Amino acid sequence: MSGHSKWATIKHKKGAADAKRGKLFAKLIKQVEVAARQGGGDPDANPTLRTMFQKARDNSVPLDTIERAVKRGTGELEGVSYESITYEGYAPGGVALLIETLTDNRNRTGSEIRSMLSKNGGSLAEPGAVSWQFERKGVVKVPKSVDEDDVMMVGLDNGAEDLEDLGEIWQVTCAPGDMLDLRAALEDAGIAVEESDTTMVPSNTVPMADVGQVKSVLNLVEALDDSDDVQDVHSNIDIDDDVIDALQ
């Protein structure tokens, strides 16, 4: 398992921890609301909403809560208008960061992002300085209890590009447009799916073997993730196996 795959493992475990303390719920509800506002409230006609709806259900957000978010997005219920802004920056050691936000006040969010980067040894980058290093992909996660060959067999027939071992789960990567069909094919084959989403995958990575430096990067990502406006933080860090072992 590569260092970047282990970074994905860290993110997966953090997501589970966030869900347990309810922090993830608020972010998922906001994503559902924005998807409905941008593409309408019918999941069958709005693939982004269908993805966000399923992601919320995967993380045990109550159905009535999701449906209210959809109604706020379509204007049936009163809601807040959120703007999607992606910030680009650098963490310590030259690690690239893509910071996806949804905000009702771009000045507040921009100031907070800049401050968190500065306080944690990072810096804000010009638009385009970082984004070219990432490509959007679909990811589908299934339990490790499923045989690898079974996942691979279904995946190869339905758009899968890669299969990674993230410790407790298999992560199948595909083109964003294939993600929903790949998930459906796996479920039709009797393979349980833990969650599915689209994410940004780095085309090149920054190897990092110093424990102190890795901690600095992770502390910055943690600080950004804890912001209510930040929806996701993508990194191109490639953590040395020995460092992962030391941190764990």
Long-range contacts (C-beta under 8 A, 24 or more apart in sequence): 1-164, 1-165, 1-166, 1-167, 2-238, 3-205, 3-207, 3-208, 3-237, 3-238, 3-239, 3-240, 3-241, 3-244, 4-202, 4-205, 4-236, 4-237, 4-238, 4-239, 5-164, 5-165, 5-166, 5-171, 6-239, 6-241, 6-244, 7-235, 7-237, 7-238, 7-239, 8-164, 8-166, 8-171, 9-166, 9-167, 9-168, 10-218, 12-141, 12-166, 12-168, 12-169, 14-222, 14-225, 15-59, 18-225, 19-59, 19-60, 23-226, 24-59, 25-59, 25-61, 25-65, 26-228, 27-228, 27-231, 28-52, 28-55, 28-56, 28-59, 28-61, 29-56, 29-61, 29-65, 29-66, 29-69, 30-69, 30-82, 30-102, 30-231, 31-55, 31-56, 31-102, 31-231, 32-56, 32-66, 32-69, 32-70, 32-73, 33-69, 33-70, 33-72, 33-73, 33-79, 33-82, 34-73, 34-82, 34-84, 34-102, 35-73, 36-69, 36-70, 36-71, 36-72, 36-73, 36-74, 37-73, 37-74, 37-75, 37-79, 37-81, 37-82, 38-73, 40-74, 41-70, 41-71, 41-73, 41-74, 41-76, 47-180, 50-180, 51-179, 51-180, 51-196, 51-197, 51-198, 54-183, 54-196, 55-195, 55-196, 55-197, 58-193, 58-194, 58-195, 58-196, 59-195, 80-104, 85-109, 85-110, 86-131, 87-113, 87-124, 88-124, 88-125, 88-126, 88-127, 88-128, 88-129, 88-130, 88-131, 89-113, 89-117, 89-122, 89-123, 89-124, 89-125, 89-130, 90-117, 90-122, 90-123, 90-125, 90-130, 91-120, 91-121, 91-122, 91-216, 91-217, 91-220, 91-221, 91-235, 91-237, 92-120, 92-121, 92-122, 92-213, 92-216, 92-217, 92-220, 93-206, 93-208, 93-210, 93-213, 93-216, 93-217, 94-206, 95-206, 95-208, 95-217, 95-235, 95-236, 95-237, 96-125, 96-130, 96-133, 96-134, 96-202, 96-206, 96-235, 96-236, 97-122, 97-130, 97-220, 97-221, 97-224, 97-233, 97-234, 97-235, 98-130, 98-131, 98-134, 98-200, 98-233, 98-234, 98-235, 99-224, 99-230, 99-232, 99-233, 99-234, 100-230, 100-231, 100-232, 100-233, 100-234, 101-227, 101-229, 101-230, 101-231, 102-229, 102-231, 103-229, 108-229, 109-227, 109-229, 112-227, 112-229, 113-224, 113-227, 113-230, 116-220, 116-223, 116-224, 116-227, 117-220, 117-224, 119-223, 120-216, 120-219, 120-220, 120-223, 121-216, 121-220, 122-220, 133-202, 133-203, 133-204, 133-236, 134-200, 134-201, 134-202, 134-203, 134-234, 134-236, 135-200, 135-201, 135-203, 136-176, 136-198, 136-199, 136-200, 136-201, 137-161, 137-173, 137-174, 137-175, 137-176, 137-198, 137-199, 137-200, 137-201, 138-173, 138-174, 138-175, 138-176, 138-177, 138-178, 138-179, 138-180, 138-182, 138-196, 138-197, 138-198, 139-171, 139-172, 139-173, 139-174, 139-179, 139-196, 139-197, 139-198, 139-199, 140-171, 140-172, 140-174, 140-179, 140-182, 140-183, 140-186, 140-193, 140-195, 140-196, 141-166, 141-169, 141-170, 141-171, 141-172, 141-193, 141-194, 141-195, 141-196, 142-169, 142-170, 142-172, 142-186, 142-191, 142-192, 142-193, 142-194, 143-168, 143-169, 143-170, 143-192, 143-194, 144-168, 144-169, 144-170, 146-170, 146-191, 146-192, 150-189, 150-191, 151-186, 151-191, 154-185, 154-186, 154-189, 154-191, 155-182, 155-186, 157-185, 158-182, 158-185, 158-186, 169-194, 173-201, 199-232, 199-234, 200-232, 200-234, 202-234, 202-235, 202-236, 204-236, 205-236, 205-237, 205-238, 206-236, 206-237, 206-238, 207-238, 207-240, 208-237, 208-238, 208-239, 208-240, 208-243, 209-240, 209-242, 209-243, 210-243, 211-243, 211-246, 211-247, 214-239, 214-240, 214-243, 214-247, 215-247, 218-247
